[in-house]
Amino acid sequence: MAKKTTEDGQTPAELLDLLNQALRLEYTLIIHYPRLAAGIEDAETKKLVQYLGTASVHHADVVADAIIQLGGKPAWSFAPFPDIQEPLQAFQIQLRKEQQALDLHRKAAGLLPAGPMAGAIESLAKEEQSHISIVEKIIARLKQ
């Protein structure tokens, strides 16, 4: 029996690995967003952080569902709260993670055949661009 592949010959295992990388990379801090938000005094910045936390949980759900639909098991990874003194440091790290997640979502979407799952992952990539802008705005506000 031939191994099932995506349009460009990638095996589902390779695609699952890519999606799990995105899940582990971006979502290591999502459980900490409420704590990060609590440490921010500016109401507008706090709102942005809370929005980002909610959006990240949605992304985790979409990626985990895609992994399950492809026959895999989501590899959740929640890191302990970072050993940092300032929220600014956390968001500088998160900015890099958002940029890497964007790249991973784009690659994953490109490996999937056209259809609802590919569309959902492509939507995540577009949303990542918005998240990058939000994190940049948070960083700018924290530097004030």
JOQUITA-V939228 format. One record per backbone hydrogen bond with DSSP energy under -1.0 kcal/mol. NH is the residue of the N-H (numbers start at 1). CO is the residue of the C=O. Records with the same first field share a line. If there is no record, write none. Layout:
# JOQUITA-V939228
NH = CO / CO
This chain:
# JOQUITA-V939228
6 = 10
9 = 6
15 = 11
16 = 12
17 = 13
18 = 14
19 = 15
20 = 16
21 = 17
22 = 18
23 = 19
24 = 20
25 = 21
26 = 22
27 = 23
32 = 29
33 = 30
36 = 32
37 = 33
38 = 34
39 = 35
40 = 37
46 = 42
47 = 43
48 = 44
49 = 45
50 = 46
51 = 47
52 = 48
53 = 49
54 = 50
55 = 51
56 = 52
57 = 53
58 = 54
59 = 55
60 = 56
61 = 57
62 = 58
63 = 59
64 = 60
65 = 61
66 = 62
67 = 63
68 = 64
69 = 65
70 = 66
71 = 68
72 = 67
76 = 74
79 = 28
84 = 82
90 = 86
91 = 87
92 = 88
93 = 89
94 = 90
95 = 91
96 = 92
97 = 93
98 = 94
99 = 95
100 = 96
101 = 97
102 = 98
103 = 99
104 = 100
105 = 101
106 = 102
107 = 103
108 = 104
109 = 105
110 = 106
111 = 107
119 = 115
120 = 116
121 = 117
122 = 118
123 = 119
124 = 120
125 = 121
126 = 122
127 = 123
128 = 124
129 = 125
130 = 126
131 = 127
132 = 128
133 = 129
134 = 130
135 = 131
136 = 132
137 = 133
138 = 134
139 = 135
140 = 136
141 = 137
142 = 138
143 = 139
